[in-house]
Amino acid sequence: MADADTDPESPETRIPEELKFSEQHEWLSLDSDVGTIGITDYAQSELGDIVFVELPGVGDVLETGQAFGTVEAVKTVEDLYSPVSGEILEVNETLEESAEQVNADPYGDGWMIKVRLSNAGEVEELLTPEGYRDLIVDA
């Protein structure tokens, strides 16, 4: 999803310091053993205007790296990949009617799923904000 018009060092590309990141451009916020997952600001800016988000059901069990849904923009459809293993506890149902929340607030109202982690050690395998910044600078 590299685009020469997107500068990862610009203030428009936010990389919150409290999050962990996957190489597939998903973020993880951890609260005890529950992780909230969404796509990064960089990913949503590369996709453009998001028009539809397909998410899994509550109770589904994911493995690290498994596709859990899709995000559809005007010109493309991309799979979403779980950065950790676990059971889905909650799905952001507001995205069904307001997919544009992912563009407007990818780290807030645009979150996608909440998962109870089955292996907390997987979090250590994810990228730090600095590591993610390096990834998108090289993209």
C-alpha positions, 0 to 999 in steps of 0.5 A, a space after each residue: 500500500 505504498 504511495 509516494 504522496 504519503 509521508 509517514 513523517 508528516 503530522 497527518 500520519 499518527 502513530 500513538 506511542 501506547 499501541 503495538 502494530 503489525 506489519 499488515 498495518 493493524 494496531 493493538 491496544 491492550 487492557 489486561 488480557 483484552 486487545 482492541 484492534 483496528 487499522 492504522 492511520 497510515 493504512 486508512 490514508 493509503 486506502 482512501 475513502 472507506 465505504 464498507 467494513 466486513 467484520 467477524 462475529 462475536 465468539 469467533 476464535 482467531 489465530 495470529 495472522 488470520 484474516 478476520 474481515 475486509 475493508 472496502 475503499 472506493 478503488 480496492 478491497 483489503 483483508 484485515 489480519 489479526 495481530 494476536 490470537 484470541 476469542 472475539 468479545 466485541 465487534 464495532 457494529 457502528 461501522 456497518 452504517 458508518 464505515 467512514 469512521 475508520 478514516 475519521 478516527 482510526 484509533 478511536 471510533 474506527 476500532 474494529 474488534 475486541 479480542 480476549 488474548 489466548 497468548 499474551 506473549 504474542 504482543 511482544 512479537 508486534 512492532 513498537 511505534 518506532 518499529 512501525 514508523 521505520 516500516 512505513 518510512 521504508 514502504 
